[in-house]
Amino acid sequence: MHRPDPSGLIEQAKGMIMLMCTCDAEQAFAALREVSRHTQVTLHDVADVIVASGTRTVLTTVDEDTARRIRREVRLRIFGAFEK
């Protein structure tokens, strides 16, 4: 089980991944964890980048270089994993 997410960012990011990849919540969370591990960025910050990218909001937790690395990993590890 994972820690509570008071801001709801992780749940929002999971929902966005589920919508785009047609996967379930468990797969979406596993994908978020994988990106977090590969980028060495907290799960919350990975979720922040995903939500900000999808909603065109301003990032508050990471710098632009880190956000760029996260977005690259999302494309490779999340969207690439669910392509058929």
HTML snippet that shows the backbone in 3Dmol.js (N, CA, C, O; Angstrom):
<script src="https://3Dmol.org/build/3Dmol-min.js"></script>
<div id="view" style="width:600px;height:400px;position:relative"></div>
<script>
const pdb = `
ATOM      1  N   MET A   1       0.848  -1.187   0.000  1.00  0.00           N
ATOM      2  CA  MET A   1       0.000   0.000   0.000  1.00  0.00           C
ATOM      3  C   MET A   1       0.887   1.243   0.000  1.00  0.00           C
ATOM      4  O   MET A   1       1.974   1.239   0.578  1.00  0.00           O
ATOM      5  N   HIS A   2       0.419   2.296  -0.647  1.00  0.00           N
ATOM      6  CA  HIS A   2       1.224   3.510  -0.698  1.00  0.00           C
ATOM      7  C   HIS A   2       0.695   4.560   0.278  1.00  0.00           C
ATOM      8  O   HIS A   2      -0.432   4.471   0.766  1.00  0.00           O
ATOM      9  N   ARG A   3       1.533   5.547   0.545  1.00  0.00           N
ATOM     10  CA  ARG A   3       1.180   6.598   1.501  1.00  0.00           C
ATOM     11  C   ARG A   3       0.039   7.454   0.970  1.00  0.00           C
ATOM     12  O   ARG A   3      -0.147   7.559  -0.242  1.00  0.00           O
ATOM     13  N   PRO A   4      -0.732   8.069   1.877  1.00  0.00           N
ATOM     14  CA  PRO A   4      -1.811   8.959   1.443  1.00  0.00           C
ATOM     15  C   PRO A   4      -1.258  10.128   0.633  1.00  0.00           C
ATOM     16  O   PRO A   4      -0.124  10.560   0.839  1.00  0.00           O
ATOM     17  N   ASP A   5      -2.057  10.623  -0.269  1.00  0.00           N
ATOM     18  CA  ASP A   5      -1.686  11.737  -1.142  1.00  0.00           C
ATOM     19  C   ASP A   5      -2.658  12.879  -0.874  1.00  0.00           C
ATOM     20  O   ASP A   5      -3.668  13.005  -1.566  1.00  0.00           O
ATOM     21  N   PRO A   6      -2.363  13.721   0.133  1.00  0.00           N
ATOM     22  CA  PRO A   6      -3.329  14.744   0.525  1.00  0.00           C
ATOM     23  C   PRO A   6      -3.711  15.700  -0.600  1.00  0.00           C
ATOM     24  O   PRO A   6      -4.838  16.195  -0.627  1.00  0.00           O
ATOM     25  N   SER A   7      -2.804  15.965  -1.517  1.00  0.00           N
ATOM     26  CA  SER A   7      -3.118  16.909  -2.591  1.00  0.00           C
ATOM     27  C   SER A   7      -3.894  16.249  -3.719  1.00  0.00           C
ATOM     28  O   SER A   7      -4.481  16.942  -4.550  1.00  0.00           O
ATOM     29  N   GLY A   8      -3.908  14.925  -3.762  1.00  0.00           N
ATOM     30  CA  GLY A   8      -4.621  14.219  -4.824  1.00  0.00           C
ATOM     31  C   GLY A   8      -3.860  14.137  -6.139  1.00  0.00           C
ATOM     32  O   GLY A   8      -4.390  13.618  -7.121  1.00  0.00           O
ATOM     33  N   LEU A   9      -2.631  14.638  -6.178  1.00  0.00           N
ATOM     34  CA  LEU A   9      -1.866  14.646  -7.432  1.00  0.00           C
ATOM     35  C   LEU A   9      -1.610  13.245  -7.970  1.00  0.00           C
ATOM     36  O   LEU A   9      -1.718  13.010  -9.174  1.00  0.00           O
ATOM     37  N   ILE A  10      -1.275  12.326  -7.096  1.00  0.00           N
ATOM     38  CA  ILE A  10      -0.975  10.967  -7.554  1.00  0.00           C
ATOM     39  C   ILE A  10      -2.228  10.333  -8.146  1.00  0.00           C
ATOM     40  O   ILE A  10      -2.158   9.664  -9.177  1.00  0.00           O
ATOM     41  N   GLU A  11      -3.373  10.540  -7.501  1.00  0.00           N
ATOM     42  CA  GLU A  11      -4.628   9.999  -8.032  1.00  0.00           C
ATOM     43  C   GLU A  11      -4.973  10.630  -9.378  1.00  0.00           C
ATOM     44  O   GLU A  11      -5.448   9.945 -10.284  1.00  0.00           O
ATOM     45  N   GLN A  12      -4.737  11.931  -9.510  1.00  0.00           N
ATOM     46  CA  GLN A  12      -4.990  12.601 -10.792  1.00  0.00           C
ATOM     47  C   GLN A  12      -4.088  12.037 -11.882  1.00  0.00           C
ATOM     48  O   GLN A  12      -4.543  11.756 -12.991  1.00  0.00           O
ATOM     49  N   ALA A  13      -2.810  11.875 -11.562  1.00  0.00           N
ATOM     50  CA  ALA A  13      -1.862  11.337 -12.544  1.00  0.00           C
ATOM     51  C   ALA A  13      -2.245   9.914 -12.930  1.00  0.00           C
ATOM     52  O   ALA A  13      -2.193   9.555 -14.107  1.00  0.00           O
ATOM     53  N   LYS A  14      -2.632   9.099 -11.946  1.00  0.00           N
ATOM     54  CA  LYS A  14      -3.074   7.732 -12.245  1.00  0.00           C
ATOM     55  C   LYS A  14      -4.273   7.764 -13.183  1.00  0.00           C
ATOM     56  O   LYS A  14      -4.332   6.994 -14.142  1.00  0.00           O
ATOM     57  N   GLY A  15      -5.218   8.639 -12.916  1.00  0.00           N
ATOM     58  CA  GLY A  15      -6.397   8.745 -13.774  1.00  0.00           C
ATOM     59  C   GLY A  15      -6.037   9.139 -15.196  1.00  0.00           C
ATOM     60  O   GLY A  15      -6.606   8.613 -16.153  1.00  0.00           O
ATOM     61  N   MET A  16      -5.098  10.059 -15.337  1.00  0.00           N
ATOM     62  CA  MET A  16      -4.669  10.479 -16.674  1.00  0.00           C
ATOM     63  C   MET A  16      -4.009   9.320 -17.411  1.00  0.00           C
ATOM     64  O   MET A  16      -4.258   9.115 -18.599  1.00  0.00           O
ATOM     65  N   ILE A  17      -3.172   8.566 -16.714  1.00  0.00           N
ATOM     66  CA  ILE A  17      -2.509   7.417 -17.337  1.00  0.00           C
ATOM     67  C   ILE A  17      -3.540   6.364 -17.722  1.00  0.00           C
ATOM     68  O   ILE A  17      -3.474   5.798 -18.813  1.00  0.00           O
ATOM     69  N   MET A  18      -4.493   6.101 -16.829  1.00  0.00           N
ATOM     70  CA  MET A  18      -5.530   5.105 -17.108  1.00  0.00           C
ATOM     71  C   MET A  18      -6.333   5.489 -18.346  1.00  0.00           C
ATOM     72  O   MET A  18      -6.658   4.634 -19.170  1.00  0.00           O
ATOM     73  N   LEU A  19      -6.649   6.761 -18.476  1.00  0.00           N
ATOM     74  CA  LEU A  19      -7.411   7.237 -19.631  1.00  0.00           C
ATOM     75  C   LEU A  19      -6.619   7.090 -20.924  1.00  0.00           C
ATOM     76  O   LEU A  19      -7.146   6.619 -21.932  1.00  0.00           O
ATOM     77  N   MET A  20      -5.363   7.490 -20.891  1.00  0.00           N
ATOM     78  CA  MET A  20      -4.543   7.475 -22.101  1.00  0.00           C
ATOM     79  C   MET A  20      -4.086   6.075 -22.502  1.00  0.00           C
ATOM     80  O   MET A  20      -3.910   5.799 -23.688  1.00  0.00           O
ATOM     81  N   CYS A  21      -3.894   5.195 -21.531  1.00  0.00           N
ATOM     82  CA  CYS A  21      -3.305   3.881 -21.814  1.00  0.00           C
ATOM     83  C   CYS A  21      -4.288   2.728 -21.699  1.00  0.00           C
ATOM     84  O   CYS A  21      -3.928   1.583 -21.972  1.00  0.00           O
ATOM     85  N   THR A  22      -5.510   3.006 -21.303  1.00  0.00           N
ATOM     86  CA  THR A  22      -6.508   1.964 -21.088  1.00  0.00           C
ATOM     87  C   THR A  22      -5.953   0.863 -20.188  1.00  0.00           C
ATOM     88  O   THR A  22      -5.973  -0.318 -20.534  1.00  0.00           O
ATOM     89  N   CYS A  23      -5.462   1.279 -19.035  1.00  0.00           N
ATOM     90  CA  CYS A  23      -4.950   0.328 -18.047  1.00  0.00           C
ATOM     91  C   CYS A  23      -5.731   0.528 -16.752  1.00  0.00           C
ATOM     92  O   CYS A  23      -6.519   1.465 -16.633  1.00  0.00           O
ATOM     93  N   ASP A  24      -5.508  -0.354 -15.788  1.00  0.00           N
ATOM     94  CA  ASP A  24      -6.210  -0.203 -14.516  1.00  0.00           C
ATOM     95  C   ASP A  24      -5.368   0.620 -13.535  1.00  0.00           C
ATOM     96  O   ASP A  24      -4.228   0.982 -13.827  1.00  0.00           O
ATOM     97  N   ALA A  25      -5.950   0.907 -12.372  1.00  0.00           N
ATOM     98  CA  ALA A  25      -5.290   1.761 -11.381  1.00  0.00           C
ATOM     99  C   ALA A  25      -3.978   1.161 -10.886  1.00  0.00           C
ATOM    100  O   ALA A  25      -3.004   1.883 -10.668  1.00  0.00           O
ATOM    101  N   GLU A  26      -3.954  -0.138 -10.713  1.00  0.00           N
ATOM    102  CA  GLU A  26      -2.736  -0.804 -10.239  1.00  0.00           C
ATOM    103  C   GLU A  26      -1.603  -0.666 -11.259  1.00  0.00           C
ATOM    104  O   GLU A  26      -0.460  -0.398 -10.889  1.00  0.00           O
ATOM    105  N   GLN A  27      -1.921  -0.849 -12.537  1.00  0.00           N
ATOM    106  CA  GLN A  27      -0.906  -0.705 -13.589  1.00  0.00           C
ATOM    107  C   GLN A  27      -0.428   0.743 -13.684  1.00  0.00           C
ATOM    108  O   GLN A  27       0.761   0.997 -13.874  1.00  0.00           O
ATOM    109  N   ALA A  28      -1.351   1.683 -13.552  1.00  0.00           N
ATOM    110  CA  ALA A  28      -0.984   3.099 -13.621  1.00  0.00           C
ATOM    111  C   ALA A  28      -0.055   3.472 -12.470  1.00  0.00           C
ATOM    112  O   ALA A  28       0.925   4.191 -12.666  1.00  0.00           O
ATOM    113  N   PHE A  29      -0.362   2.982 -11.268  1.00  0.00           N
ATOM    114  CA  PHE A  29       0.492   3.278 -10.119  1.00  0.00           C
ATOM    115  C   PHE A  29       1.868   2.636 -10.286  1.00  0.00           C
ATOM    116  O   PHE A  29       2.883   3.247  -9.953  1.00  0.00           O
ATOM    117  N   ALA A  30       1.902   1.418 -10.796  1.00  0.00           N
ATOM    118  CA  ALA A  30       3.185   0.748 -11.039  1.00  0.00           C
ATOM    119  C   ALA A  30       4.018   1.541 -12.049  1.00  0.00           C
ATOM    120  O   ALA A  30       5.234   1.656 -11.901  1.00  0.00           O
ATOM    121  N   ALA A  31       3.367   2.079 -13.062  1.00  0.00           N
ATOM    122  CA  ALA A  31       4.073   2.877 -14.065  1.00  0.00           C
ATOM    123  C   ALA A  31       4.639   4.149 -13.437  1.00  0.00           C
ATOM    124  O   ALA A  31       5.771   4.535 -13.727  1.00  0.00           O
ATOM    125  N   LEU A  32       3.857   4.798 -12.583  1.00  0.00           N
ATOM    126  CA  LEU A  32       4.347   5.992 -11.889  1.00  0.00           C
ATOM    127  C   LEU A  32       5.570   5.657 -11.028  1.00  0.00           C
ATOM    128  O   LEU A  32       6.551   6.401 -11.020  1.00  0.00           O
ATOM    129  N   ARG A  33       5.506   4.551 -10.313  1.00  0.00           N
ATOM    130  CA  ARG A  33       6.637   4.130  -9.480  1.00  0.00           C
ATOM    131  C   ARG A  33       7.876   3.877 -10.327  1.00  0.00           C
ATOM    132  O   ARG A  33       8.986   4.244  -9.938  1.00  0.00           O
ATOM    133  N   GLU A  34       7.689   3.256 -11.475  1.00  0.00           N
ATOM    134  CA  GLU A  34       8.830   2.961 -12.349  1.00  0.00           C
ATOM    135  C   GLU A  34       9.493   4.248 -12.833  1.00  0.00           C
ATOM    136  O   GLU A  34      10.720   4.357 -12.824  1.00  0.00           O
ATOM    137  N   VAL A  35       8.692   5.218 -13.253  1.00  0.00           N
ATOM    138  CA  VAL A  35       9.257   6.501 -13.690  1.00  0.00           C
ATOM    139  C   VAL A  35       9.981   7.167 -12.521  1.00  0.00           C
ATOM    140  O   VAL A  35      11.065   7.723 -12.700  1.00  0.00           O
ATOM    141  N   SER A  36       9.397   7.115 -11.343  1.00  0.00           N
ATOM    142  CA  SER A  36      10.020   7.700 -10.156  1.00  0.00           C
ATOM    143  C   SER A  36      11.385   7.066  -9.889  1.00  0.00           C
ATOM    144  O   SER A  36      12.358   7.768  -9.613  1.00  0.00           O
ATOM    145  N   ARG A  37      11.450   5.754  -9.970  1.00  0.00           N
ATOM    146  CA  ARG A  37      12.722   5.051  -9.742  1.00  0.00           C
ATOM    147  C   ARG A  37      13.765   5.406 -10.795  1.00  0.00           C
ATOM    148  O   ARG A  37      14.923   5.662 -10.464  1.00  0.00           O
ATOM    149  N   HIS A  38      13.361   5.422 -12.051  1.00  0.00           N
ATOM    150  CA  HIS A  38      14.325   5.660 -13.133  1.00  0.00           C
ATOM    151  C   HIS A  38      14.817   7.103 -13.180  1.00  0.00           C
ATOM    152  O   HIS A  38      15.932   7.364 -13.631  1.00  0.00           O
ATOM    153  N   THR A  39      13.997   8.034 -12.721  1.00  0.00           N
ATOM    154  CA  THR A  39      14.411   9.438 -12.732  1.00  0.00           C
ATOM    155  C   THR A  39      14.974   9.882 -11.391  1.00  0.00           C
ATOM    156  O   THR A  39      15.531  10.974 -11.279  1.00  0.00           O
ATOM    157  N   GLN A  40      14.830   9.036 -10.372  1.00  0.00           N
ATOM    158  CA  GLN A  40      15.248   9.372  -9.009  1.00  0.00           C
ATOM    159  C   GLN A  40      14.573  10.651  -8.522  1.00  0.00           C
ATOM    160  O   GLN A  40      15.197  11.515  -7.906  1.00  0.00           O
ATOM    161  N   VAL A  41      13.287  10.741  -8.816  1.00  0.00           N
ATOM    162  CA  VAL A  41      12.448  11.867  -8.408  1.00  0.00           C
ATOM    163  C   VAL A  41      11.290  11.274  -7.614  1.00  0.00           C
ATOM    164  O   VAL A  41      10.823  10.178  -7.925  1.00  0.00           O
ATOM    165  N   THR A  42      10.825  11.983  -6.599  1.00  0.00           N
ATOM    166  CA  THR A  42       9.743  11.442  -5.775  1.00  0.00           C
ATOM    167  C   THR A  42       8.490  11.178  -6.605  1.00  0.00           C
ATOM    168  O   THR A  42       8.251  11.821  -7.627  1.00  0.00           O
ATOM    169  N   LEU A  43       7.710  10.226  -6.145  1.00  0.00           N
ATOM    170  CA  LEU A  43       6.458   9.876  -6.811  1.00  0.00           C
ATOM    171  C   LEU A  43       5.547  11.098  -6.921  1.00  0.00           C
ATOM    172  O   LEU A  43       4.915  11.316  -7.954  1.00  0.00           O
ATOM    173  N   HIS A  44       5.484  11.884  -5.864  1.00  0.00           N
ATOM    174  CA  HIS A  44       4.646  13.086  -5.865  1.00  0.00           C
ATOM    175  C   HIS A  44       5.096  14.066  -6.945  1.00  0.00           C
ATOM    176  O   HIS A  44       4.260  14.646  -7.638  1.00  0.00           O
ATOM    177  N   ASP A  45       6.398  14.255  -7.094  1.00  0.00           N
ATOM    178  CA  ASP A  45       6.907  15.181  -8.112  1.00  0.00           C
ATOM    179  C   ASP A  45       6.661  14.655  -9.525  1.00  0.00           C
ATOM    180  O   ASP A  45       6.369  15.435 -10.430  1.00  0.00           O
ATOM    181  N   VAL A  46       6.776  13.346  -9.722  1.00  0.00           N
ATOM    182  CA  VAL A  46       6.454  12.755 -11.027  1.00  0.00           C
ATOM    183  C   VAL A  46       4.985  13.019 -11.345  1.00  0.00           C
ATOM    184  O   VAL A  46       4.650  13.419 -12.460  1.00  0.00           O
ATOM    185  N   ALA A  47       4.113  12.797 -10.367  1.00  0.00           N
ATOM    186  CA  ALA A  47       2.685  13.047 -10.567  1.00  0.00           C
ATOM    187  C   ALA A  47       2.435  14.515 -10.881  1.00  0.00           C
ATOM    188  O   ALA A  47       1.605  14.832 -11.733  1.00  0.00           O
ATOM    189  N   ASP A  48       3.142  15.412 -10.205  1.00  0.00           N
ATOM    190  CA  ASP A  48       2.991  16.847 -10.445  1.00  0.00           C
ATOM    191  C   ASP A  48       3.318  17.194 -11.894  1.00  0.00           C
ATOM    192  O   ASP A  48       2.599  17.966 -12.528  1.00  0.00           O
ATOM    193  N   VAL A  49       4.398  16.626 -12.416  1.00  0.00           N
ATOM    194  CA  VAL A  49       4.790  16.895 -13.805  1.00  0.00           C
ATOM    195  C   VAL A  49       3.733  16.366 -14.776  1.00  0.00           C
ATOM    196  O   VAL A  49       3.385  17.048 -15.741  1.00  0.00           O
ATOM    197  N   ILE A  50       3.226  15.169 -14.533  1.00  0.00           N
ATOM    198  CA  ILE A  50       2.216  14.584 -15.422  1.00  0.00           C
ATOM    199  C   ILE A  50       0.950  15.428 -15.418  1.00  0.00           C
ATOM    200  O   ILE A  50       0.411  15.746 -16.478  1.00  0.00           O
ATOM    201  N   VAL A  51       0.473  15.791 -14.235  1.00  0.00           N
ATOM    202  CA  VAL A  51      -0.757  16.585 -14.139  1.00  0.00           C
ATOM    203  C   VAL A  51      -0.543  17.963 -14.755  1.00  0.00           C
ATOM    204  O   VAL A  51      -1.402  18.449 -15.491  1.00  0.00           O
ATOM    205  N   ALA A  52       0.585  18.596 -14.465  1.00  0.00           N
ATOM    206  CA  ALA A  52       0.865  19.917 -15.028  1.00  0.00           C
ATOM    207  C   ALA A  52       0.950  19.859 -16.547  1.00  0.00           C
ATOM    208  O   ALA A  52       0.484  20.772 -17.230  1.00  0.00           O
ATOM    209  N   SER A  53       1.537  18.797 -17.079  1.00  0.00           N
ATOM    210  CA  SER A  53       1.647  18.653 -18.537  1.00  0.00           C
ATOM    211  C   SER A  53       0.281  18.492 -19.175  1.00  0.00           C
ATOM    212  O   SER A  53       0.034  19.014 -20.262  1.00  0.00           O
ATOM    213  N   GLY A  54      -0.601  17.779 -18.509  1.00  0.00           N
ATOM    214  CA  GLY A  54      -1.929  17.537 -19.059  1.00  0.00           C
ATOM    215  C   GLY A  54      -2.896  18.679 -18.876  1.00  0.00           C
ATOM    216  O   GLY A  54      -3.895  18.765 -19.590  1.00  0.00           O
ATOM    217  N   THR A  55      -2.619  19.558 -17.930  1.00  0.00           N
ATOM    218  CA  THR A  55      -3.546  20.649 -17.643  1.00  0.00           C
ATOM    219  C   THR A  55      -2.966  22.021 -17.946  1.00  0.00           C
ATOM    220  O   THR A  55      -3.621  23.043 -17.742  1.00  0.00           O
ATOM    221  N   ARG A  56      -1.743  22.033 -18.429  1.00  0.00           N
ATOM    222  CA  ARG A  56      -1.047  23.284 -18.770  1.00  0.00           C
ATOM    223  C   ARG A  56      -0.915  24.224 -17.571  1.00  0.00           C
ATOM    224  O   ARG A  56      -1.009  25.442 -17.717  1.00  0.00           O
ATOM    225  N   THR A  57      -0.695  23.649 -16.385  1.00  0.00           N
ATOM    226  CA  THR A  57      -0.467  24.464 -15.198  1.00  0.00           C
ATOM    227  C   THR A  57       1.029  24.607 -14.962  1.00  0.00           C
ATOM    228  O   THR A  57       1.830  23.882 -15.553  1.00  0.00           O
ATOM    229  N   VAL A  58       1.398  25.530 -14.112  1.00  0.00           N
ATOM    230  CA  VAL A  58       2.797  25.815 -13.830  1.00  0.00           C
ATOM    231  C   VAL A  58       3.321  24.833 -12.788  1.00  0.00           C
ATOM    232  O   VAL A  58       2.667  24.577 -11.777  1.00  0.00           O
ATOM    233  N   LEU A  59       4.501  24.291 -13.045  1.00  0.00           N
ATOM    234  CA  LEU A  59       5.140  23.384 -12.088  1.00  0.00           C
ATOM    235  C   LEU A  59       5.626  24.162 -10.877  1.00  0.00           C
ATOM    236  O   LEU A  59       6.136  25.276 -10.995  1.00  0.00           O
ATOM    237  N   THR A  60       5.459  23.554  -9.712  1.00  0.00           N
ATOM    238  CA  THR A  60       5.929  24.210  -8.492  1.00  0.00           C
ATOM    239  C   THR A  60       6.953  23.378  -7.744  1.00  0.00           C
ATOM    240  O   THR A  60       7.581  23.874  -6.809  1.00  0.00           O
ATOM    241  N   THR A  61       7.136  22.127  -8.132  1.00  0.00           N
ATOM    242  CA  THR A  61       7.980  21.245  -7.322  1.00  0.00           C
ATOM    243  C   THR A  61       9.327  20.902  -7.944  1.00  0.00           C
ATOM    244  O   THR A  61      10.260  20.560  -7.218  1.00  0.00           O
ATOM    245  N   VAL A  62       9.456  20.984  -9.256  1.00  0.00           N
ATOM    246  CA  VAL A  62      10.720  20.613  -9.900  1.00  0.00           C
ATOM    247  C   VAL A  62      11.113  21.655 -10.940  1.00  0.00           C
ATOM    248  O   VAL A  62      10.271  22.405 -11.435  1.00  0.00           O
ATOM    249  N   ASP A  63      12.405  21.691 -11.263  1.00  0.00           N
ATOM    250  CA  ASP A  63      12.880  22.616 -12.290  1.00  0.00           C
ATOM    251  C   ASP A  63      12.573  22.048 -13.683  1.00  0.00           C
ATOM    252  O   ASP A  63      12.194  20.884 -13.813  1.00  0.00           O
ATOM    253  N   GLU A  64      12.734  22.855 -14.694  1.00  0.00           N
ATOM    254  CA  GLU A  64      12.359  22.459 -16.056  1.00  0.00           C
ATOM    255  C   GLU A  64      13.198  21.299 -16.583  1.00  0.00           C
ATOM    256  O   GLU A  64      12.673  20.447 -17.300  1.00  0.00           O
ATOM    257  N   ASP A  65      14.477  21.243 -16.251  1.00  0.00           N
ATOM    258  CA  ASP A  65      15.311  20.115 -16.698  1.00  0.00           C
ATOM    259  C   ASP A  65      14.811  18.793 -16.123  1.00  0.00           C
ATOM    260  O   ASP A  65      14.755  17.787 -16.830  1.00  0.00           O
ATOM    261  N   THR A  66      14.453  18.796 -14.853  1.00  0.00           N
ATOM    262  CA  THR A  66      13.919  17.587 -14.224  1.00  0.00           C
ATOM    263  C   THR A  66      12.586  17.216 -14.855  1.00  0.00           C
ATOM    264  O   THR A  66      12.327  16.042 -15.119  1.00  0.00           O
ATOM    265  N   ALA A  67      11.744  18.203 -15.095  1.00  0.00           N
ATOM    266  CA  ALA A  67      10.446  17.945 -15.734  1.00  0.00           C
ATOM    267  C   ALA A  67      10.644  17.329 -17.116  1.00  0.00           C
ATOM    268  O   ALA A  67       9.904  16.424 -17.501  1.00  0.00           O
ATOM    269  N   ARG A  68      11.621  17.806 -17.852  1.00  0.00           N
ATOM    270  CA  ARG A  68      11.915  17.265 -19.179  1.00  0.00           C
ATOM    271  C   ARG A  68      12.336  15.794 -19.085  1.00  0.00           C
ATOM    272  O   ARG A  68      11.899  14.972 -19.891  1.00  0.00           O
ATOM    273  N   ARG A  69      13.184  15.462 -18.103  1.00  0.00           N
ATOM    274  CA  ARG A  69      13.601  14.065 -17.897  1.00  0.00           C
ATOM    275  C   ARG A  69      12.405  13.184 -17.553  1.00  0.00           C
ATOM    276  O   ARG A  69      12.278  12.070 -18.061  1.00  0.00           O
ATOM    277  N   ILE A  70      11.536  13.688 -16.693  1.00  0.00           N
ATOM    278  CA  ILE A  70      10.349  12.922 -16.300  1.00  0.00           C
ATOM    279  C   ILE A  70       9.451  12.687 -17.503  1.00  0.00           C
ATOM    280  O   ILE A  70       8.988  11.567 -17.721  1.00  0.00           O
ATOM    281  N   ARG A  71       9.198  13.735 -18.289  1.00  0.00           N
ATOM    282  CA  ARG A  71       8.331  13.576 -19.469  1.00  0.00           C
ATOM    283  C   ARG A  71       8.914  12.565 -20.452  1.00  0.00           C
ATOM    284  O   ARG A  71       8.169  11.785 -21.045  1.00  0.00           O
ATOM    285  N   ARG A  72      10.231  12.566 -20.632  1.00  0.00           N
ATOM    286  CA  ARG A  72      10.873  11.593 -21.516  1.00  0.00           C
ATOM    287  C   ARG A  72      10.660  10.170 -20.986  1.00  0.00           C
ATOM    288  O   ARG A  72      10.334   9.268 -21.757  1.00  0.00           O
ATOM    289  N   GLU A  73      10.840   9.967 -19.693  1.00  0.00           N
ATOM    290  CA  GLU A  73      10.628   8.643 -19.097  1.00  0.00           C
ATOM    291  C   GLU A  73       9.167   8.213 -19.192  1.00  0.00           C
ATOM    292  O   GLU A  73       8.878   7.036 -19.406  1.00  0.00           O
ATOM    293  N   VAL A  74       8.250   9.158 -19.033  1.00  0.00           N
ATOM    294  CA  VAL A  74       6.820   8.836 -19.168  1.00  0.00           C
ATOM    295  C   VAL A  74       6.549   8.320 -20.572  1.00  0.00           C
ATOM    296  O   VAL A  74       5.871   7.308 -20.748  1.00  0.00           O
ATOM    297  N   ARG A  75       7.081   9.017 -21.572  1.00  0.00           N
ATOM    298  CA  ARG A  75       6.872   8.562 -22.958  1.00  0.00           C
ATOM    299  C   ARG A  75       7.452   7.171 -23.177  1.00  0.00           C
ATOM    300  O   ARG A  75       6.814   6.326 -23.804  1.00  0.00           O
ATOM    301  N   LEU A  76       8.641   6.931 -22.672  1.00  0.00           N
ATOM    302  CA  LEU A  76       9.300   5.636 -22.870  1.00  0.00           C
ATOM    303  C   LEU A  76       8.681   4.518 -22.045  1.00  0.00           C
ATOM    304  O   LEU A  76       8.391   3.442 -22.568  1.00  0.00           O
ATOM    305  N   ARG A  77       8.480   4.768 -20.771  1.00  0.00           N
ATOM    306  CA  ARG A  77       8.115   3.699 -19.845  1.00  0.00           C
ATOM    307  C   ARG A  77       6.620   3.521 -19.664  1.00  0.00           C
ATOM    308  O   ARG A  77       6.164   2.410 -19.393  1.00  0.00           O
ATOM    309  N   ILE A  78       5.853   4.577 -19.806  1.00  0.00           N
ATOM    310  CA  ILE A  78       4.406   4.429 -19.623  1.00  0.00           C
ATOM    311  C   ILE A  78       3.733   4.227 -20.960  1.00  0.00           C
ATOM    312  O   ILE A  78       3.118   3.187 -21.193  1.00  0.00           O
ATOM    313  N   PHE A  79       3.837   5.199 -21.838  1.00  0.00           N
ATOM    314  CA  PHE A  79       3.118   5.083 -23.101  1.00  0.00           C
ATOM    315  C   PHE A  79       3.706   4.000 -23.984  1.00  0.00           C
ATOM    316  O   PHE A  79       2.964   3.326 -24.698  1.00  0.00           O
ATOM    317  N   GLY A  80       5.009   3.815 -23.957  1.00  0.00           N
ATOM    318  CA  GLY A  80       5.633   2.742 -24.723  1.00  0.00           C
ATOM    319  C   GLY A  80       5.232   1.366 -24.233  1.00  0.00           C
ATOM    320  O   GLY A  80       5.106   0.433 -25.027  1.00  0.00           O
ATOM    321  N   ALA A  81       5.029   1.231 -22.928  1.00  0.00           N
ATOM    322  CA  ALA A  81       4.678  -0.067 -22.340  1.00  0.00           C
ATOM    323  C   ALA A  81       3.275  -0.516 -22.712  1.00  0.00           C
ATOM    324  O   ALA A  81       2.996  -1.715 -22.747  1.00  0.00           O
ATOM    325  N   PHE A  82       2.386   0.437 -22.990  1.00  0.00           N
ATOM    326  CA  PHE A  82       1.003   0.078 -23.259  1.00  0.00           C
ATOM    327  C   PHE A  82       0.650   0.114 -24.743  1.00  0.00           C
ATOM    328  O   PHE A  82      -0.490  -0.162 -25.115  1.00  0.00           O
ATOM    329  N   GLU A  83       1.627   0.454 -25.596  1.00  0.00           N
ATOM    330  CA  GLU A  83       1.363   0.438 -27.037  1.00  0.00           C
ATOM    331  C   GLU A  83       1.222  -0.992 -27.511  1.00  0.00           C
ATOM    332  O   GLU A  83       1.859  -1.904 -26.983  1.00  0.00           O
ATOM    333  N   LYS A  84       0.402  -1.174 -28.488  1.00  0.00           N
ATOM    334  CA  LYS A  84       0.195  -2.529 -29.028  1.00  0.00           C
ATOM    335  C   LYS A  84       0.722  -2.600 -30.430  1.00  0.00           C
ATOM    336  O   LYS A  84       0.646  -3.652 -31.065  1.00  0.00           O
TER     337      LYS A  84
END
`;
const viewer = $3Dmol.createViewer("view");
viewer.addModel(pdb, "pdb");
viewer.setStyle({}, {cartoon: {color: "spectrum"}});
viewer.zoomTo();
viewer.render();
</script>
